[in-house]
Amino acid sequence: MPNPGKRLLQVRVKPGARVSELQSDPNGPWTARVKAPPVDGRANDELVALIARYFKVGRSQVRIRRGASGRSKWVEISD
């Protein structure tokens, strides 16, 4: 059961995109396109910043819970 004040999103990440953007899909996981390559955690850092901007929260409130080394991730957002 999710914690109160926290949201959990399933995100499919596509690194190396021309433009960074986050899109919701009512039938599946969110899709995040990030400019950064998947090297040294740069794509994950950009993903955290992108989600923080989208939901208007601080970067410290966004955490990758599962899938840090893959393209399919579970991201937790604290209110």
N, C-alpha and C positions, 0 to 999 in steps of 0.2 A: 504494500500500500504506500503510495507516495507521501512524502512529508508535507505538512501544510506550509504554504509559502514557497513551494518549489515546484518547478515545471520540469518535465523530462521530455526531451525531443529526440526522435530518431532522425539522423541527418546523413545523407549520402553526399560525400565530398568529391568534387572534381577539381583537382589542382591544375595549375598551369593555364587557367582561363584568361581571356583578354580583359574581362571585367569581373570584379568581385560582386556577387549578388547572392541573396538568399530568397528562395521561393518555397512557398508551402504547396503541398499537394494533398487535397482532401482524401485521396484514396491510398496514400502511402507516406513514406518518409519525406522530410524536407529535403530540398536539394540546395547545396551550397557550392557555388563556383568561386574559387579563390585564385588570385593571380600567382601567389607564391608556389614554388615547386615543393614536392614532398621530400625535402631535404632538411635534416637537422631540426625538425619540428616547426619549420617556418610556416607550412600550410596550416598546422594546428593553431599556431599563434594568430594567424590571420583569421581563421575560423572563429576563434574566441572573440576577437575584436569585432568581427562582422556581426555575430549574434548579439554582442553587447550593444552595438549601435542600433540594431534592428529593434530590440526589446527595450531600449533606453535604460540600461542598467550598467553598472560598472563592470570592467573586465574581471575584477575579483569575484563577481557574483556568477560568473560563467565557468563551468568546469566540465571537462571531458570525463565522463564516468566510465565509459567502456569503448574500446576500439581505437585507441590512440594511434596504433600503428597501421590501421586499415582504413579503407574508404568509407565503411559504414560505421557510424559512431552513435553513441548515446550521450547527449549533452544535458547537463542539469543547470537550470537557471534559478537562482535564489532571489526572492523578492526582498 
